[in-house]
Amino acid sequence: MNSKIFKNLIVFCCVFLVSAGLTTNANAKEETSVLSRIQKIDDPELGELIRIALENLPETKELKKMDKNYKEYESTKRQEEEAKLKTVSLITIVYGEIKLLDTQIEQINKKINSSSSPETLSYELILAKAELETKLSNKIAELRNIMHIIPIHPLGRRPIEQLNSWIKLDVIGEQVAVFTCSKPFREIAYQMKHDFVKLMSLKEAFDYVTNNVKELPIRIDILRNTEGIKISDELNKQIIDLIKKANLEMESEVHLDDEIRTQSERATLFIQNGKIGSNISTRYQRIDNRQVTIRELSGILDSSQVDETIRIYSIRQPEQLPVVFYLLHDEESKDLALSLKEKINNFAQKNSIEKLVTVKMEIYNLEDEQ
């Protein structure tokens, strides 16, 4: 074989092998790239959407409540995994559609704002833009549904962990018992610390809110009894008008409670055998081959606990006023009951709630019900 031909053949083979290798590497790189793209998300916005959606999954929340030994745990776990896969897929698709619509609307805006566009063309572009915006609105609504998100809207309710302040206004007749709430906030009132500010008039309560809408977002609850319906409606209107004028609708929420109290609260304390208790307990004992019912004073309070108990029964939280204290005492403890009555009245006067606190004394003997 001619040496020149041989050299050309060697060069051809080398080029072929190199080309084949490059093609193989390119294909491998392409396959790796696709694989990496389905295994991770580089778009921070899409990643955040998926994170929030997975946290909000009902299946995930249900699973967190379950013990791993519970018989339904494994099936619920499978349901959660299926829901996660479906949710990630749906969010990725809708997110892509939203971004596409954003781009299309942006391009149409550029054309509309172009001075060279004929009037007829501008009109058609405006219609096209409106159609795209409608599609965008629908896609955003679809995404909210997938992610289980209720959007923040003017004067709308938001998750309590996002609040920075919370005021409760309990309208009782023509007066308003004002309370502030302390973090951590809770929807269930008795699980959250309330601080009684003062019993106020309608004007004073409104002025208090005006001066304390500072730490945003804020929530304001208005509660009421039957006699306070008219005042509560007026207070609700005034506060909403105040928030609108201050342009704070997106940072404030106001709730007028639908439930209306129809009667006073009742607080009962037992004064028996020279002691004060919050309850009567019943136990059974066999004496001389017969079962005997024994009733005893329980929840016995010392002097320091009595003061706190009066506060708990009256102004620990809203919806406790007006309150009637019933002091059920035996003859032996009448003087102690009178002393307790005076203590309750003094507490009421100190907090300017004496018109909303009533104390009634009644003779009550444990032996009478045995």
C-alpha positions as a Markdown table, in Angstrom:
| # | Residue | x | y | z |
|---|---|---|---|---|
| 1 | Met | 0.0 | 0.0 | 0.0 |
| 2 | Asn | 1.2 | 3.4 | -0.9 |
| 3 | Ser | 2.6 | 5.2 | 2.2 |
| 4 | Lys | 0.6 | 8.4 | 1.3 |
| 5 | Ile | -2.6 | 6.5 | 1.1 |
| 6 | Phe | -1.8 | 4.7 | 4.4 |
| 7 | Lys | -1.2 | 8.1 | 6.1 |
| 8 | Asn | -4.5 | 9.5 | 4.8 |
| 9 | Leu | -6.3 | 6.4 | 6.1 |
| 10 | Ile | -4.8 | 6.8 | 9.5 |
| 11 | Val | -5.9 | 10.5 | 9.6 |
| 12 | Phe | -9.4 | 9.5 | 8.5 |
| 13 | Cys | -9.7 | 6.9 | 11.2 |
| 14 | Cys | -8.5 | 9.3 | 13.9 |
| 15 | Val | -10.9 | 12.0 | 12.8 |
| 16 | Phe | -13.7 | 9.4 | 12.7 |
| 17 | Leu | -12.9 | 8.1 | 16.2 |
| 18 | Val | -12.6 | 11.6 | 17.6 |
| 19 | Ser | -15.9 | 12.7 | 16.0 |
| 20 | Ala | -17.6 | 9.5 | 17.3 |
| 21 | Gly | -16.2 | 10.3 | 20.8 |
| 22 | Leu | -17.4 | 13.9 | 20.7 |
| 23 | Thr | -20.9 | 12.8 | 19.5 |
| 24 | Thr | -21.1 | 10.2 | 22.3 |
| 25 | Asn | -19.9 | 12.7 | 24.9 |
| 26 | Ala | -22.4 | 15.3 | 23.7 |
| 27 | Asn | -25.2 | 12.8 | 23.9 |
| 28 | Ala | -24.1 | 11.7 | 27.4 |
| 29 | Lys | -23.9 | 15.4 | 28.4 |
| 30 | Glu | -27.4 | 16.0 | 27.0 |
| 31 | Glu | -28.8 | 13.0 | 28.9 |
| 32 | Thr | -27.1 | 14.1 | 32.1 |
| 33 | Ser | -28.5 | 17.6 | 31.7 |
| 34 | Val | -32.0 | 16.4 | 31.3 |
| 35 | Leu | -31.6 | 14.1 | 34.3 |
| 36 | Ser | -30.3 | 16.9 | 36.5 |
| 37 | Arg | -33.1 | 19.1 | 35.4 |
| 38 | Ile | -35.8 | 16.7 | 36.6 |
| 39 | Gln | -33.9 | 16.0 | 39.8 |
| 40 | Lys | -33.4 | 19.5 | 41.0 |
| 41 | Ile | -35.0 | 23.0 | 40.5 |
| 42 | Asp | -32.7 | 25.9 | 39.8 |
| 43 | Asp | -35.5 | 28.5 | 39.6 |
| 44 | Pro | -35.7 | 29.9 | 43.2 |
| 45 | Glu | -39.3 | 31.2 | 42.7 |
| 46 | Leu | -40.6 | 27.8 | 41.5 |
| 47 | Gly | -38.7 | 26.1 | 44.3 |
| 48 | Glu | -40.4 | 28.3 | 46.9 |
| 49 | Leu | -43.8 | 27.6 | 45.4 |
| 50 | Ile | -43.3 | 23.9 | 45.7 |
| 51 | Arg | -41.9 | 24.2 | 49.2 |
| 52 | Ile | -45.0 | 26.1 | 50.4 |
| 53 | Ala | -47.4 | 23.8 | 48.6 |
| 54 | Leu | -45.9 | 20.6 | 50.1 |
| 55 | Glu | -46.1 | 22.2 | 53.6 |
| 56 | Asn | -49.8 | 23.0 | 53.0 |
| 57 | Leu | -50.7 | 19.5 | 51.8 |
| 58 | Pro | -53.7 | 18.2 | 53.8 |
| 59 | Glu | -52.2 | 14.7 | 53.6 |
| 60 | Thr | -49.0 | 15.9 | 55.2 |
| 61 | Lys | -50.8 | 17.7 | 58.0 |
| 62 | Glu | -52.9 | 14.6 | 58.7 |
| 63 | Leu | -49.8 | 12.4 | 58.7 |
| 64 | Lys | -48.1 | 14.7 | 61.3 |
| 65 | Lys | -51.0 | 14.1 | 63.7 |
| 66 | Met | -50.7 | 10.3 | 63.4 |
| 67 | Asp | -48.6 | 7.9 | 65.5 |
| 68 | Lys | -46.4 | 5.7 | 63.4 |
| 69 | Asn | -47.9 | 2.7 | 65.0 |
| 70 | Tyr | -51.4 | 3.7 | 64.0 |
| 71 | Lys | -52.9 | 1.2 | 61.5 |
| 72 | Glu | -53.7 | 3.9 | 58.9 |
| 73 | Tyr | -50.2 | 5.4 | 59.0 |
| 74 | Glu | -48.8 | 3.5 | 56.1 |
| 75 | Ser | -51.7 | 4.1 | 53.8 |
| 76 | Thr | -51.8 | 7.8 | 54.6 |
| 77 | Lys | -48.0 | 7.9 | 54.0 |
| 78 | Arg | -48.6 | 6.5 | 50.5 |
| 79 | Gln | -51.4 | 9.0 | 49.8 |
| 80 | Glu | -49.0 | 11.8 | 50.9 |
| 81 | Glu | -46.3 | 10.6 | 48.5 |
| 82 | Glu | -48.8 | 10.5 | 45.6 |
| 83 | Ala | -50.1 | 13.9 | 46.5 |
| 84 | Lys | -46.6 | 15.3 | 46.6 |
| 85 | Leu | -45.8 | 14.0 | 43.1 |
| 86 | Lys | -49.0 | 15.3 | 41.7 |
| 87 | Thr | -48.6 | 18.7 | 43.3 |
| 88 | Val | -45.0 | 19.2 | 42.1 |
| 89 | Ser | -46.1 | 18.3 | 38.6 |
| 90 | Leu | -49.1 | 20.6 | 38.6 |
| 91 | Ile | -47.3 | 23.5 | 40.1 |
| 92 | Thr | -44.4 | 23.2 | 37.5 |
| 93 | Ile | -46.9 | 23.2 | 34.6 |
| 94 | Val | -49.0 | 26.1 | 35.9 |
| 95 | Tyr | -45.9 | 28.1 | 36.8 |
| 96 | Gly | -44.6 | 27.7 | 33.3 |
| 97 | Glu | -47.9 | 28.9 | 31.9 |
| 98 | Ile | -47.9 | 31.9 | 34.1 |
| 99 | Lys | -44.4 | 32.9 | 33.2 |
| 100 | Leu | -45.3 | 32.5 | 29.5 |
| 101 | Leu | -48.4 | 34.8 | 29.9 |
| 102 | Asp | -46.3 | 37.3 | 31.8 |
| 103 | Thr | -43.9 | 37.5 | 28.9 |
| 104 | Gln | -46.7 | 37.7 | 26.3 |
| 105 | Ile | -48.3 | 40.6 | 28.2 |
| 106 | Glu | -45.0 | 42.3 | 28.6 |
| 107 | Gln | -44.4 | 42.2 | 24.8 |
| 108 | Ile | -47.9 | 43.4 | 24.0 |
| 109 | Asn | -47.4 | 46.4 | 26.4 |
| 110 | Lys | -44.3 | 47.3 | 24.5 |
| 111 | Lys | -46.2 | 47.3 | 21.2 |
| 112 | Ile | -49.1 | 49.3 | 22.7 |
| 113 | Asn | -46.7 | 51.9 | 24.0 |
| 114 | Ser | -45.0 | 52.2 | 20.7 |
| 115 | Ser | -46.0 | 55.4 | 19.0 |
| 116 | Ser | -45.7 | 53.8 | 15.6 |
| 117 | Ser | -48.6 | 51.4 | 16.2 |
| 118 | Pro | -51.7 | 52.3 | 14.1 |
| 119 | Glu | -54.9 | 53.1 | 16.1 |
| 120 | Thr | -56.6 | 49.9 | 14.8 |
| 121 | Leu | -53.7 | 47.7 | 15.7 |
| 122 | Ser | -53.5 | 49.3 | 19.2 |
| 123 | Tyr | -57.2 | 48.5 | 19.8 |
| 124 | Glu | -56.6 | 44.8 | 18.8 |
| 125 | Leu | -53.6 | 44.7 | 21.0 |
| 126 | Ile | -55.6 | 46.0 | 24.0 |
| 127 | Leu | -58.2 | 43.3 | 23.4 |
| 128 | Ala | -55.5 | 40.7 | 23.2 |
| 129 | Lys | -53.9 | 41.9 | 26.4 |
| 130 | Ala | -57.2 | 41.8 | 28.2 |
| 131 | Glu | -57.7 | 38.2 | 27.1 |
| 132 | Leu | -54.2 | 37.2 | 28.3 |
| 133 | Glu | -54.7 | 38.9 | 31.6 |
| 134 | Thr | -57.9 | 36.9 | 32.1 |
| 135 | Lys | -56.0 | 33.7 | 31.4 |
| 136 | Leu | -53.3 | 34.8 | 33.8 |
| 137 | Ser | -55.9 | 35.5 | 36.5 |
| 138 | Asn | -57.4 | 32.1 | 36.0 |
| 139 | Lys | -53.9 | 30.4 | 36.2 |
| 140 | Ile | -53.1 | 32.2 | 39.4 |
| 141 | Ala | -56.4 | 31.1 | 40.9 |
| 142 | Glu | -55.6 | 27.6 | 39.8 |
| 143 | Leu | -52.1 | 27.8 | 41.4 |
| 144 | Arg | -53.7 | 29.1 | 44.7 |
| 145 | Asn | -56.0 | 26.1 | 44.7 |
| 146 | Ile | -53.1 | 23.6 | 44.1 |
| 147 | Met | -51.1 | 25.2 | 46.9 |
| 148 | His | -54.0 | 25.5 | 49.3 |
| 149 | Ile | -53.5 | 29.2 | 49.7 |
| 150 | Ile | -56.1 | 31.8 | 50.6 |
| 151 | Pro | -54.5 | 35.1 | 49.4 |
| 152 | Ile | -54.2 | 38.2 | 51.6 |
| 153 | His | -56.9 | 40.7 | 50.6 |
| 154 | Pro | -58.2 | 43.9 | 52.0 |
| 155 | Leu | -59.4 | 43.5 | 55.6 |
| 156 | Gly | -59.2 | 39.7 | 55.1 |
| 157 | Arg | -58.2 | 37.1 | 57.6 |
| 158 | Arg | -54.6 | 36.0 | 57.7 |
| 159 | Pro | -52.7 | 33.2 | 59.6 |
| 160 | Ile | -52.3 | 34.4 | 63.2 |
| 161 | Glu | -48.6 | 33.7 | 63.1 |
| 162 | Gln | -48.3 | 36.6 | 60.7 |
| 163 | Leu | -49.9 | 39.1 | 63.1 |
| 164 | Asn | -47.9 | 41.6 | 65.2 |
| 165 | Ser | -50.7 | 42.9 | 67.3 |
| 166 | Trp | -54.2 | 41.9 | 68.3 |
| 167 | Ile | -56.9 | 44.0 | 70.1 |
| 168 | Lys | -60.2 | 42.7 | 71.3 |
| 169 | Leu | -63.2 | 45.0 | 72.0 |
| 170 | Asp | -66.0 | 43.4 | 74.1 |
| 171 | Val | -69.1 | 45.7 | 73.7 |
| 172 | Ile | -71.3 | 45.4 | 76.8 |
| 173 | Gly | -74.3 | 47.6 | 76.5 |
| 174 | Glu | -72.9 | 51.1 | 75.9 |
| 175 | Gln | -69.5 | 50.3 | 77.3 |
| 176 | Val | -66.5 | 48.5 | 75.7 |
| 177 | Ala | -64.1 | 46.3 | 77.6 |
| 178 | Val | -60.7 | 46.6 | 75.8 |
| 179 | Phe | -58.2 | 43.8 | 75.8 |
| 180 | Thr | -54.8 | 43.4 | 74.2 |
| 181 | Cys | -53.4 | 40.0 | 73.3 |
| 182 | Ser | -49.9 | 38.7 | 73.9 |
| 183 | Lys | -47.8 | 36.4 | 71.7 |
| 184 | Pro | -47.9 | 33.6 | 71.0 |
| 185 | Phe | -51.4 | 34.2 | 69.5 |
| 186 | Arg | -54.0 | 31.5 | 69.6 |
| 187 | Glu | -57.5 | 31.3 | 68.1 |
| 188 | Ile | -58.8 | 29.7 | 71.3 |
| 189 | Ala | -59.1 | 32.5 | 73.8 |
| 190 | Tyr | -58.2 | 30.7 | 77.0 |
| 191 | Gln | -55.0 | 29.5 | 75.5 |
| 192 | Met | -53.7 | 33.0 | 75.0 |
| 193 | Lys | -52.8 | 35.7 | 77.4 |
| 194 | His | -55.1 | 38.7 | 77.5 |
| 195 | Asp | -54.4 | 42.0 | 79.3 |
| 196 | Phe | -57.4 | 44.0 | 80.4 |
| 197 | Val | -56.8 | 47.7 | 79.5 |
| 198 | Lys | -59.9 | 49.4 | 80.7 |
| 199 | Leu | -63.7 | 49.7 | 80.4 |
| 200 | Met | -64.3 | 52.5 | 77.9 |
| 201 | Ser | -67.0 | 54.5 | 76.2 |
| 202 | Leu | -67.5 | 54.1 | 72.4 |
| 203 | Lys | -65.4 | 57.2 | 71.7 |
| 204 | Glu | -62.6 | 56.1 | 74.1 |
| 205 | Ala | -62.5 | 52.7 | 72.5 |
| 206 | Phe | -62.3 | 54.2 | 69.0 |
| 207 | Asp | -59.6 | 56.6 | 70.1 |
| 208 | Tyr | -57.6 | 53.7 | 71.7 |
| 209 | Val | -57.7 | 51.8 | 68.4 |
| 210 | Thr | -56.7 | 54.9 | 66.5 |
| 211 | Asn | -53.7 | 55.4 | 68.7 |
| 212 | Asn | -52.6 | 51.8 | 68.7 |
| 213 | Val | -52.7 | 50.8 | 65.1 |
| 214 | Lys | -48.9 | 50.7 | 65.0 |
| 215 | Glu | -47.5 | 47.2 | 64.9 |
| 216 | Leu | -48.8 | 45.8 | 61.6 |
| 217 | Pro | -50.3 | 43.5 | 60.6 |
| 218 | Ile | -53.0 | 44.0 | 63.2 |
| 219 | Arg | -56.2 | 42.1 | 64.0 |
| 220 | Ile | -59.2 | 43.7 | 65.8 |
| 221 | Asp | -62.1 | 41.5 | 67.1 |
| 222 | Ile | -65.4 | 43.1 | 68.2 |
| 223 | Leu | -67.5 | 40.9 | 70.5 |
| 224 | Arg | -70.9 | 41.9 | 72.0 |
| 225 | Asn | -73.8 | 41.0 | 74.1 |
| 226 | Thr | -77.5 | 41.7 | 73.2 |
| 227 | Glu | -77.4 | 45.2 | 74.7 |
| 228 | Gly | -74.3 | 46.0 | 72.8 |
| 229 | Ile | -75.4 | 45.2 | 69.3 |
| 230 | Lys | -76.0 | 48.8 | 68.2 |
| 231 | Ile | -72.8 | 50.1 | 69.6 |
| 232 | Ser | -70.8 | 47.2 | 68.2 |
| 233 | Asp | -72.1 | 47.9 | 64.7 |
| 234 | Glu | -71.2 | 51.5 | 65.0 |
| 235 | Leu | -67.7 | 50.7 | 66.3 |
| 236 | Asn | -67.1 | 48.2 | 63.5 |
| 237 | Lys | -68.0 | 50.8 | 60.9 |
| 238 | Gln | -65.8 | 53.5 | 62.5 |
| 239 | Ile | -62.8 | 51.3 | 62.7 |
| 240 | Ile | -63.1 | 50.0 | 59.1 |
| 241 | Asp | -63.5 | 53.6 | 57.8 |
| 242 | Leu | -60.4 | 54.5 | 59.9 |
| 243 | Ile | -58.4 | 51.7 | 58.3 |
| 244 | Lys | -59.5 | 52.6 | 54.8 |
| 245 | Lys | -58.6 | 56.3 | 55.2 |
| 246 | Ala | -55.1 | 55.3 | 56.4 |
| 247 | Asn | -54.7 | 52.8 | 53.4 |
| 248 | Leu | -54.0 | 50.0 | 55.8 |
| 249 | Glu | -56.6 | 47.5 | 54.4 |
| 250 | Met | -53.8 | 45.0 | 53.4 |
| 251 | Glu | -52.3 | 45.1 | 56.9 |
| 252 | Ser | -55.4 | 45.0 | 59.0 |
| 253 | Glu | -58.4 | 42.7 | 59.7 |
| 254 | Val | -61.5 | 43.5 | 61.6 |
| 255 | His | -64.0 | 40.9 | 62.7 |
| 256 | Leu | -67.4 | 41.5 | 64.1 |
| 257 | Asp | -68.4 | 38.4 | 66.0 |
| 258 | Asp | -71.7 | 36.8 | 64.8 |
| 259 | Glu | -72.3 | 35.2 | 68.2 |
| 260 | Ile | -74.2 | 37.5 | 70.6 |
| 261 | Arg | -74.2 | 36.8 | 74.3 |
| 262 | Thr | -77.7 | 36.8 | 75.8 |
| 263 | Gln | -77.0 | 36.4 | 79.6 |
| 264 | Ser | -74.5 | 37.2 | 82.3 |
| 265 | Glu | -71.7 | 34.8 | 83.2 |
| 266 | Arg | -71.9 | 32.9 | 86.4 |
| 267 | Ala | -68.9 | 32.3 | 88.8 |
| 268 | Thr | -69.5 | 30.1 | 91.8 |
| 269 | Leu | -67.3 | 29.9 | 94.9 |
| 270 | Phe | -68.0 | 27.7 | 97.9 |
| 271 | Ile | -67.3 | 28.8 | 101.5 |
| 272 | Gln | -67.6 | 25.8 | 103.8 |
| 273 | Asn | -66.1 | 25.0 | 107.2 |
| 274 | Gly | -64.1 | 28.3 | 107.2 |
| 275 | Lys | -62.4 | 27.6 | 103.8 |
| 276 | Ile | -62.9 | 28.8 | 100.3 |
| 277 | Gly | -63.0 | 26.4 | 97.4 |
| 278 | Ser | -63.8 | 26.5 | 93.7 |
| 279 | Asn | -65.7 | 23.2 | 93.6 |
| 280 | Ile | -67.5 | 20.4 | 95.4 |
| 281 | Ser | -66.2 | 16.9 | 94.9 |
| 282 | Thr | -68.2 | 13.7 | 95.5 |
| 283 | Arg | -66.8 | 10.3 | 96.5 |
| 284 | Tyr | -68.3 | 7.1 | 97.8 |
| 285 | Gln | -67.2 | 5.1 | 100.8 |
| 286 | Arg | -68.5 | 1.9 | 102.4 |
| 287 | Ile | -69.3 | 2.4 | 106.1 |
| 288 | Asp | -71.0 | -0.5 | 108.1 |
| 289 | Asn | -71.6 | -2.4 | 105.0 |
| 290 | Arg | -73.4 | 0.4 | 103.2 |
| 291 | Gln | -72.3 | 2.8 | 100.6 |
| 292 | Val | -72.2 | 6.4 | 101.8 |
| 293 | Thr | -71.9 | 9.5 | 99.5 |
| 294 | Ile | -69.4 | 12.0 | 100.9 |
| 295 | Arg | -69.3 | 15.6 | 99.5 |
| 296 | Glu | -66.2 | 17.6 | 100.1 |
| 297 | Leu | -64.9 | 21.1 | 99.4 |
| 298 | Ser | -62.3 | 20.9 | 96.6 |
| 299 | Gly | -60.0 | 23.4 | 94.8 |
| 300 | Ile | -59.3 | 25.1 | 98.1 |
| 301 | Leu | -57.8 | 28.6 | 97.7 |
| 302 | Asp | -55.5 | 30.5 | 99.9 |
| 303 | Ser | -55.6 | 34.3 | 100.3 |
| 304 | Ser | -53.3 | 34.9 | 97.3 |
| 305 | Gln | -55.2 | 32.5 | 95.1 |
| 306 | Val | -58.5 | 34.2 | 95.9 |
| 307 | Asp | -57.4 | 37.5 | 94.2 |
| 308 | Glu | -56.3 | 35.7 | 91.1 |
| 309 | Thr | -59.5 | 33.6 | 91.0 |
| 310 | Ile | -61.6 | 36.8 | 91.0 |
| 311 | Arg | -59.6 | 38.1 | 88.1 |
| 312 | Ile | -59.9 | 34.9 | 86.2 |
| 313 | Tyr | -63.7 | 34.9 | 86.6 |
| 314 | Ser | -64.1 | 38.5 | 85.5 |
| 315 | Ile | -61.4 | 40.0 | 83.3 |
| 316 | Arg | -59.1 | 37.2 | 82.3 |
| 317 | Gln | -60.4 | 37.4 | 78.8 |
| 318 | Pro | -63.3 | 39.0 | 76.8 |
| 319 | Glu | -66.9 | 37.7 | 77.1 |
| 320 | Gln | -66.8 | 37.3 | 80.9 |
| 321 | Leu | -68.6 | 40.5 | 81.8 |
| 322 | Pro | -71.1 | 41.1 | 83.1 |
| 323 | Val | -70.6 | 38.4 | 85.8 |
| 324 | Val | -72.5 | 37.3 | 88.8 |
| 325 | Phe | -70.5 | 35.8 | 91.7 |
| 326 | Tyr | -72.5 | 33.3 | 93.7 |
| 327 | Leu | -71.0 | 32.7 | 97.2 |
| 328 | Leu | -72.5 | 29.5 | 98.6 |
| 329 | His | -71.7 | 29.3 | 102.3 |
| 330 | Asp | -72.7 | 27.5 | 105.5 |
| 331 | Glu | -73.7 | 29.3 | 108.6 |
| 332 | Glu | -70.3 | 28.8 | 110.2 |
| 333 | Ser | -68.6 | 30.6 | 107.3 |
| 334 | Lys | -70.9 | 33.5 | 106.9 |
| 335 | Asp | -68.3 | 36.1 | 108.0 |
| 336 | Leu | -65.7 | 34.6 | 105.6 |
| 337 | Ala | -68.3 | 34.9 | 102.8 |
| 338 | Leu | -69.0 | 38.5 | 103.7 |
| 339 | Ser | -65.2 | 39.2 | 103.6 |
| 340 | Leu | -65.0 | 37.5 | 100.2 |
| 341 | Lys | -67.9 | 39.6 | 98.9 |
| 342 | Glu | -66.1 | 42.8 | 100.0 |
| 343 | Lys | -62.9 | 41.6 | 98.3 |
| 344 | Ile | -64.8 | 41.1 | 95.1 |
| 345 | Asn | -66.4 | 44.5 | 95.2 |
| 346 | Asn | -63.1 | 46.2 | 96.0 |
| 347 | Phe | -61.5 | 44.4 | 93.0 |
| 348 | Ala | -64.4 | 45.5 | 90.8 |
| 349 | Gln | -64.1 | 49.2 | 91.9 |
| 350 | Lys | -60.3 | 49.1 | 91.4 |
| 351 | Asn | -60.8 | 48.1 | 87.8 |
| 352 | Ser | -63.9 | 50.3 | 87.3 |
| 353 | Ile | -66.1 | 47.4 | 86.4 |
| 354 | Glu | -68.3 | 47.6 | 89.5 |
| 355 | Lys | -71.5 | 48.1 | 87.4 |
| 356 | Leu | -70.8 | 44.8 | 85.7 |
| 357 | Val | -70.1 | 42.7 | 88.7 |
| 358 | Thr | -72.8 | 41.4 | 91.1 |
| 359 | Val | -72.2 | 39.3 | 94.2 |
| 360 | Lys | -74.9 | 37.1 | 95.7 |
| 361 | Met | -74.7 | 35.1 | 98.9 |
| 362 | Glu | -76.7 | 31.9 | 99.5 |
| 363 | Ile | -76.8 | 29.4 | 102.4 |
| 364 | Tyr | -75.5 | 26.1 | 101.2 |
| 365 | Asn | -74.6 | 23.1 | 103.4 |
| 366 | Leu | -72.8 | 20.1 | 102.1 |
| 367 | Glu | -74.7 | 17.8 | 104.4 |
| 368 | Asp | -78.0 | 18.8 | 102.8 |
| 369 | Glu | -77.2 | 16.9 | 99.6 |
| 370 | Gln | -75.7 | 13.8 | 101.1 |
